[in-house]
Amino acid sequence: MMKFFLLLPFCVSFANPGNRTTPLDYEPEWRSFTRERENKRTRDECNFDQLLNAQINKELTASYFYYSLGQKFKFYTNVRPNLATLFEERAAEEREHAEKLVKFQLERGVVPQFFDVKFQAGKIHENISMLESLKISLAMEIILTDELKTLLKIAEDGCETCQASEDVLINSHCQAPHIAEIISSDYLPDQMKDIYQLRGLIKTLSDMVENAPRYLQLQHEMFFDKHILSQ
């Protein structure tokens, strides 16, 4: 991680000139489903088996998202090798997060279930810029963080009743302290670090390319990829 970057607030409501990708354009399809479920959720709907299976799907979706972004910056018209490597490393990290939850499910005595990965590939246009890709990556990380915080809250607060499970550590109040522990100790700290890094990269690249002529933007992007991302 590049620790010298400034941590600055990020706003997703920036202008969208022409056919460009913004964080508001790109949102995983499971996001709307999650919002609907959260709006309808009552205190008698705790099903930790399903909640963890759903989180596995979200981590795999994020992995596919990052892998797709990485390939955009390997194509000969838009080669940015270090940015491609960054996204491929993020793809591997998200897959590892999914694999850790799969192992956790098995340890809980639960057979993991896998769902279709709903990925809006068409939302990432062919000539996406470095800055756009970093901004939608930040949007993805913020969405994933919100999902993990929701899961953490359910595990900590519990429910009136919960679905039958082989998990012997869920207590009589349907609280799941071991699930809360893995989310708060293994997942949220990584989210914090990733968001911090992305905000720093966005700030640095924005200062280099915004309001510059296109030919200078390209030069600055190549400098950023070669000298900043390589550190």
C-alpha positions in Angstrom: 0.0 0.0 0.0 1.2 3.5 -0.7 0.9 5.1 2.7 1.8 8.6 1.7 -1.5 9.3 0.0 -3.9 11.7 1.6 -7.2 10.4 2.8 -9.8 12.6 1.3 -13.6 12.3 1.1 -15.0 11.0 -2.2 -18.2 12.1 -3.9 -19.8 9.9 -6.6 -21.9 12.7 -8.1 -19.4 13.9 -10.6 -20.3 14.9 -14.2 -20.6 12.3 -16.8 -19.6 13.8 -20.1 -20.7 11.7 -23.1 -20.7 7.9 -22.8 -18.5 7.6 -19.7 -18.7 5.3 -16.7 -19.4 6.7 -13.3 -19.9 5.0 -9.9 -23.6 5.9 -10.2 -23.8 4.0 -13.6 -22.1 0.9 -12.2 -23.8 -1.0 -9.4 -23.9 -4.8 -9.0 -27.3 -6.3 -9.7 -27.3 -7.9 -6.2 -27.3 -4.4 -4.7 -30.9 -3.6 -5.5 -31.9 -7.1 -4.2 -30.1 -6.5 -1.0 -31.7 -3.1 -0.5 -35.2 -4.6 -1.0 -34.4 -7.4 1.4 -33.1 -5.0 4.0 -36.2 -2.8 3.7 -38.4 -5.8 4.3 -36.3 -7.5 6.9 -37.9 -7.9 10.3 -36.3 -9.3 13.5 -37.6 -12.8 12.8 -35.7 -13.3 9.5 -32.2 -14.3 10.6 -30.8 -17.0 8.3 -27.0 -16.9 8.7 -26.5 -19.8 6.3 -28.1 -17.8 3.5 -26.6 -14.5 4.5 -23.1 -16.0 4.3 -23.8 -17.7 1.0 -25.0 -14.4 -0.4 -21.8 -12.7 0.8 -19.8 -15.3 -1.0 -21.6 -14.4 -4.2 -20.9 -10.7 -3.7 -17.1 -11.4 -3.2 -17.0 -13.5 -6.4 -18.9 -10.7 -8.2 -16.3 -8.2 -7.1 -13.5 -10.6 -8.2 -15.0 -10.8 -11.6 -15.5 -7.1 -11.7 -11.8 -6.4 -11.0 -10.6 -9.1 -13.4 -12.7 -7.5 -16.2 -11.2 -4.1 -15.4 -7.7 -5.5 -15.5 -8.1 -6.8 -19.0 -9.3 -3.4 -20.2 -5.9 -2.0 -19.4 -4.0 -4.8 -21.2 -5.6 -4.2 -24.6 -3.2 -2.6 -27.1 -5.3 0.6 -27.4 -5.2 1.4 -23.7 -2.2 -0.4 -22.1 -1.5 0.5 -18.5 0.4 -2.6 -17.2 0.7 -1.6 -13.5 -3.0 -0.6 -13.3 -3.9 -4.0 -14.9 -1.8 -5.7 -12.3 -3.4 -3.7 -9.5 -6.9 -4.8 -10.6 -5.8 -8.4 -11.1 -4.4 -8.4 -7.5 -7.7 -7.0 -6.3 -9.5 -9.8 -8.2 -7.4 -12.4 -6.5 -8.0 -10.8 -3.1 -11.8 -10.8 -3.5 -11.6 -14.4 -4.6 -9.6 -15.2 -1.5 -12.3 -13.5 0.6 -14.9 -15.7 -1.0 -12.8 -18.9 -0.4 -12.4 -17.9 3.2 -16.1 -17.7 3.7 -16.6 -21.0 1.9 -14.2 -22.6 4.3 -16.0 -20.9 7.2 -19.3 -22.3 6.0 -17.9 -25.8 5.9 -16.5 -25.4 9.4 -19.9 -24.3 10.6 -21.4 -27.6 9.2 -23.1 -25.8 6.3 -22.9 -26.8 2.7 -22.0 -23.6 0.7 -24.5 -22.7 -2.0 -23.4 -20.8 -5.1 -25.5 -18.5 -7.3 -25.1 -16.9 -10.7 -22.6 -14.1 -10.7 -24.6 -11.1 -12.0 -22.1 -8.8 -13.6 -22.9 -5.7 -15.6 -20.1 -6.0 -18.0 -21.7 -3.6 -20.5 -21.5 -0.8 -17.9 -17.7 -0.7 -18.2 -17.1 0.8 -21.6 -14.2 -0.1 -23.9 -12.2 3.1 -23.5 -12.6 3.6 -19.8 -10.0 6.0 -18.4 -7.7 5.2 -15.5 -9.5 7.8 -13.3 -12.9 6.4 -14.1 -11.8 2.9 -13.4 -10.4 3.9 -10.0 -13.6 5.8 -9.1 -15.9 2.9 -9.9 -13.5 0.6 -8.0 -13.9 2.9 -5.0 -17.7 2.7 -5.4 -17.5 -1.1 -5.5 -15.5 -1.2 -2.3 -17.9 1.2 -0.5 -20.8 -1.0 -1.5 -19.0 -4.2 -0.3 -18.2 -2.4 3.0 -21.9 -1.5 3.5 -22.9 -5.1 2.9 -20.4 -6.4 5.4 -21.5 -3.8 8.0 -25.1 -4.9 7.6 -24.1 -8.5 8.1 -22.0 -7.5 11.1 -25.0 -5.7 12.7 -27.3 -8.7 12.2 -24.8 -11.1 13.7 -24.3 -8.7 16.7 -27.9 -7.8 17.3 -29.5 -11.2 16.6 -33.2 -11.8 16.0 -36.4 -12.9 17.7 -36.0 -16.3 16.0 -33.6 -17.7 13.4 -33.6 -20.4 10.8 -32.4 -23.9 11.9 -28.7 -24.4 11.3 -25.9 -26.8 12.1 -24.0 -23.9 13.7 -23.8 -24.6 17.4 -22.4 -21.2 18.3 -25.6 -19.2 17.4 -27.0 -18.4 20.8 -30.6 -18.4 22.1 -31.0 -14.7 21.0 -30.0 -15.7 17.4 -26.7 -13.7 17.9 -23.7 -15.1 16.1 -20.5 -13.7 17.8 -18.2 -15.8 15.7 -19.6 -14.5 12.5 -19.3 -10.9 13.9 -15.7 -11.7 14.8 -14.7 -12.9 11.3 -16.3 -9.8 9.7 -14.9 -7.3 12.1 -11.4 -8.8 12.3 -10.7 -10.3 8.8 -12.9 -8.3 6.4 -13.6 -4.7 7.5 -9.9 -3.9 8.2 -9.1 -4.9 4.6 -12.0 -2.8 3.3 -10.7 0.2 5.2 -7.2 -0.2 3.8 -8.4 -0.6 0.2 -10.7 2.4 0.4 -7.9 4.5 1.8 -5.5 3.5 -1.0 -8.1 4.1 -3.7 -8.9 7.5 -2.4 -5.2 8.4 -2.4 -4.8 7.2 -6.0 -7.8 9.1 -7.1 -6.6 12.3 -5.5 -3.1 11.9 -7.0 -4.3 11.1 -10.5 -7.1 13.7 -10.5 -4.5 16.4 -9.7 -2.4 15.2 -12.7 -5.0 14.9 -15.4 -8.1 17.1 -14.7 -8.3 20.2 -16.8 -5.3 19.1 -18.8 -5.4 18.8 -22.6 -6.0 15.2 -23.8 -2.4 14.7 -25.0 -1.1 15.8 -21.6 -3.6 13.5 -19.8 -2.2 10.6 -21.7 1.4 11.5 -20.8 0.4 11.9 -17.1 -1.5 8.6 -17.1 1.6 6.8 -18.4 3.8 8.5 -15.8 1.3 7.6 -13.1 1.2 4.0 -14.2 5.0 3.7 -14.5 6.2 5.7 -11.5 3.3 5.9 -9.0 1.6 2.5 -9.3 5.0 0.7 -9.4 5.9 1.8 -5.9 
